[in-house]
Amino acid sequence: MSQVPHNVPEELPLEEAPVEPTRVPLAIEDWLTVIVMALLALITFANVVVRYFTDQSFAWTEEISVHLMMVLVLVAGSASVARNRQIRIEFFADSGPQERQRKLARFGALMVCGLFLLLTVLSARIVYDHWRYEETSPGIGVPQWWYSIWLPVMAVAIAGRAFGLFLRRGRAP
């Protein structure tokens, strides 16, 4: 049996902030993450099995996997904004008077919202061009907009989550 000094706790607690209630359930992002990760695992596993037994691979697996990873990143971004866990400089964000912290939090949330609204408009133009010029994907030849449509959709979701955070920071002291 190991001896633990009296001044060192045996188990260090993880610092976890409580999740604030939101109007749109956070389970949406959680379940989308699970589904996308499961699809990625299944696609990759199928490709490995086929390659092992036939010395060939499915051409479509890499193309779909890359786009699923893009969706995964955007879903995780939405979850981090909704949970107020996005990157920030804590020296400025968490120091000073409470009112200053609240104003900085609201300003940050508003800037994130604005950025993703701009990304929504610009990426929607890309999707429109893919649709209008009937571009197809290089690997399997499906319409390119099938893949690019998820960027404006998820950018709107992140902007909505950021705006919700902006509103919540305005209510809470």
SELUMSE-764227 format. One record per atom (N, C-alpha, C): residue in three letters; x, y negated, z. Coordinates in steps of 0.1 Angstrom, whole numbers, plus 5000, padded with zeros to 4 digits. Atoms other than C-alpha are relative to their C-alpha. Layout:
N
ALAXYZ ...
//
This chain:
173
MET500850125000 MET500050005000 MET500949885000 SER499150125001 SER501549664990 SER499549905011 GLN500250104990 GLN501849395015 GLN499849864993 VAL500350145006 VAL500249055005 VAL500349905011 PRO499850104990 PRO501548755024 PRO498749945004 HIS501250054994 HIS498948595046 HIS499549874993 ASN500450125006 ASN499048265027 ASN499750014985 VAL500349985014 VAL498448414992 VAL498750084999 PRO501249925001 PRO494948524983 PRO500250124991 GLU499849895008 GLU494648864969 GLU499449984986 GLU500750025013 GLU492348754940 GLU499849854998 LEU500250145003 LEU492548414925 LEU498849984992 PRO501350025007 PRO489148284915 PRO500249924987 LEU499950075013 LEU488748174879 LEU499149875001 GLU500750124999 GLU487747814876 GLU499049994989 GLU501049995010 GLU484447824858 GLU498949905003 ALA501050104998 ALA482047534854 ALA498650064998 PRO501349945002 PRO478347614857 PRO499549954986 VAL500550045013 VAL476547614823 VAL498749925002 GLU501250084999 GLU474047334820 GLU498950054992 PRO501149965008 PRO470547414808 PRO499949914988 THR500250075013 THR469847324772 THR498650034994 ARG501349985006 ARG466647294752 ARG500150124990 VAL499749885009 VAL468047534725 VAL500850105007 PRO499349904992 PRO469147854742 PRO501550024995 LEU498649975003 LEU472947914743 LEU500150144995 ALA500049865004 ALA472148284736 ALA500150014985 ILE500050005015 ILE471848194699 ILE501550014996 GLU498649995004 GLU475548134696 GLU500750135005 ASP499549884995 ASP476348424718 ASP499750124992 TRP500449895009 TRP474348664697 TRP500650004986 LEU499450015014 LEU475648524664 LEU501550055001 THR498649954999 THR479148584677 THR500150155001 VAL500049854999 VAL478348944686 VAL499850064986 ILE500449955013 ILE476749004652 ILE501149994990 VAL498950035009 VAL479548844632 VAL501250095003 MET498949924996 MET482249024652 MET499750154996 ALA500349865004 ALA480449364647 ALA500150024985 LEU499949985014 LEU480149304610 LEU501550004995 LEU498650005003 LEU483849214608 LEU500750135003 ALA499549874996 ALA484749534627 ALA499650114991 LEU500549895009 LEU482549754605 LEU500649994986 ILE499550025013 ILE483749604573 ILE501550044999 THR498649974999 THR487449634583 THR500250155002 PHE499949854998 PHE486949994596 PHE499750074987 ALA500349945012 ALA485250094564 ALA501149994990 ASN498950025010 ASN488049954543 ASN501250095004 VAL498949914996 VAL490650134564 VAL499850144997 VAL500449865002 VAL488850464562 VAL500150034985 VAL500049985014 VAL488450434524 VAL501450004995 ARG498650005005 ARG492050334519 ARG500850125005 TYR499349884994 TYR493250624541 TYR499750124991 PHE500449885007 PHE491350884521 PHE500149994985 THR500050015014 THR491450744486 THR501249924994 ASP498950095005 ASP494550514484 ASP499549884992 GLN500650125006 GLN492250234472 GLN499249935011 SER500850074990 SER490449964490 SER498849934993 PHE501150085005 PHE487149784487 PHE500549864997 ALA499650145003 ALA487749454469 ALA499249905007 TRP500950104994 TRP484849284485 TRP500349975015 THR499850014986 THR486049334521 THR500749885004 GLU499250124996 GLU488649064522 GLU499249874998 GLU500850125003 GLU486348804506 GLU498949985010 ILE501150014991 ILE483448874529 ILE500649975014 SER499450024987 SER485748894560 SER500549865002 VAL499550144999 VAL487348554553 VAL498849915002 HIS501150094998 HIS483948394551 HIS499250025013 LEU500549974987 LEU482648574581 LEU500849935011 MET499150074990 MET485648434600 MET499749855001 MET500350155000 MET484748084589 MET498749985008 VAL501350014992 VAL481148144603 VAL500350025015 LEU499749974986 LEU482648284635 LEU500749875006 VAL499450134994 VAL484847964640 VAL498949905002 LEU501050104999 LEU481847744634 LEU499050035011 VAL500949964989 VAL479647944658 VAL500749975013 ALA499350034988 ALA482347924684 ALA500149855003 GLY500050144998 GLY482647554679 GLY498749945005 SER501350044995 SER478947514684 SER499950035015 ALA500149954986 ALA479147714716 ALA500949915009 SER499150084992 SER482147514729 SER499449865002 VAL500650134998 VAL480347184723 VAL498850005009 ALA501249984991 ALA477147304739 ALA500450025014 ARG499649984986 ARG479047414770 ARG501049905005 ASN499150114997 ASN481147094770 ASN501450065003 ARG498749954999 ARG484347294766 ARG501049974989 GLN499250045011 GLN485847124736 GLN501349935005 ILE498750054996 ILE489346994736 ILE499949855003 ARG500050144997 ARG489946664753 ARG501349985009 ILE498950034991 ILE492746484772 ILE499449985014 GLU500650004987 GLU491746554808 GLU500549895008 PHE499450114992 PHE494046284822 PHE499149884998 PHE500950115002 PHE491746024806 PHE498550045003 ALA501449974999 ALA488446214806 ALA499550035014 ASP500349964987 ASP488546334842 ASP500649915011 SER499450094990 SER490246044860 SER499249875000 GLY500650134998 GLY488945704872 GLY498650025006 PRO501450004994 PRO485445614884 PRO499150094993 GLN501049915006 GLN482545844878 GLN499249934988 GLU500750075011 GLU480845584856 GLU500850004987 ARG499049995012 ARG483945564833 ARG500050144994 GLN500049865004 GLN484045944831 GLN498750034992 ARG501349985007 ARG480345944821 ARG500049934986 LYS500050085013 LYS480845674794 LYS501050074990 LEU499049935009 LEU483945854780 LEU499450134995 ALA500649885004 ALA482046184779 ALA498949974989 ARG501050035010 ARG479146024760 ARG500649954987 PHE499350055012 PHE481445844736 PHE500650124992 GLY499549885007 GLY483246174729 GLY499050084993 ALA501049925006 ALA480046354723 ALA499449934988 LEU500650075011 LEU478746084700 LEU501050014988 MET499049995011 MET482046094680 MET500050144994 VAL500149865006 VAL481846474676 VAL498750014992 CYS501250005007 CYS478246434665 CYS500249934986 GLY499850075013 GLY479246174639 GLY500950074991 LEU499049935009 LEU482146374626 LEU499350124993 PHE500749885006 PHE479946684621 PHE498849964991 LEU501050055009 LEU477146484605 LEU500749964986 LEU499350045012 LEU479746344580 LEU500450134993 LEU499649875006 LEU481046704575 LEU498850074993 THR501249945006 THR477446814568 THR499749944986 VAL500350075012 VAL476946554541 VAL501050044989 LEU498949975010 LEU480346624524 LEU499950154996 SER500149855003 SER479947004526 SER498750034992 ALA501349985007 ALA476346984513 ALA500349964985 ARG499750035014 ARG477746814482 ARG500850114993 ILE499249895006 ILE480247094477 ILE499050124997 VAL501049895003 VAL477347354480 VAL499249964988 TYR500850045012 TYR475347154455 TYR500850024987 ASP499149985011 ASP478347154431 ASP500150154996 HIS499949855003 HIS478747534435 HIS498750054994 TRP501349955005 TRP475047584428 TRP499849944986 ARG500250065013 ARG474947334399 ARG500850054989 TYR499149955010 TYR477947464381 TYR500150154999 GLU500249864999 GLU477047824389 GLU501450075002 GLU498749944997 GLU480447904403 GLU499850135007 THR500149874994 THR481048264413 THR501350025008 SER498949974992 SER483348404439 SER501150084992 PRO498949945008 PRO486748534427 PRO500050155002 GLY499849854997 GLY486548884443 GLY498950084994 ILE501149925004 ILE483049014436 ILE499049944991 GLY500850075010 GLY481448754414 GLY498649965005 VAL501350054996 VAL478548654436 VAL500049855000 PRO499950145000 PRO477448294436 PRO500749945012 GLN499150064989 GLN479948084456 GLN499249935011 TRP500850084990 TRP477147884473 TRP499550105011 TRP500449914990 TRP476248204492 TRP500949995012 TYR499050014989 TYR479448154512 TYR500049865005 SER499850144995 SER479647774513 SER498849945006 ILE501250064993 ILE476047714525 ILE500250005015 TRP499949994986 TRP477147814560 TRP500749885006 LEU499350114994 LEU479447514565 LEU499049885003 PRO500950114996 PRO476647244563 PRO499050055010 VAL501049954990 VAL474247464582 VAL500650005014 MET499450004987 MET476647514611 MET500549865004 ALA499750144997 ALA477847154609 ALA498949935006 VAL501250064995 VAL474347044615 VAL499750055015 ALA500249944986 ALA474047284645 ALA501049945010 ILE499050064991 ILE477347144660 ILE499649865003 ALA500450134998 ALA476146794655 ALA498849995009 GLY501249994991 GLY472846884672 GLY500450035014 ARG499549964987 ARG474747044701 ARG500749885006 ALA499350114995 ALA476946734704 ALA499049895004 PHE501050104996 PHE473946504704 PHE499250045013 GLY500649954987 GLY472346714731 GLY500949985012 LEU499150034989 LEU475446684752 LEU500049855003 PHE500150154998 PHE475346304746 PHE498849965009 LEU501250034993 LEU471746294759 LEU500250055015 ARG499949954987 ARG472546514789 ARG501049925009 ARG499150084992 ARG475546304799 ARG499449865003 GLY500750134997 GLY473245994798 GLY499150025012 ARG500949984989 ARG470846154823 ARG500750035013 ALA499349954987 ALA473246314848 ALA501049895005 PRO499050104995 PRO475246084871 PRO501350075000 
//
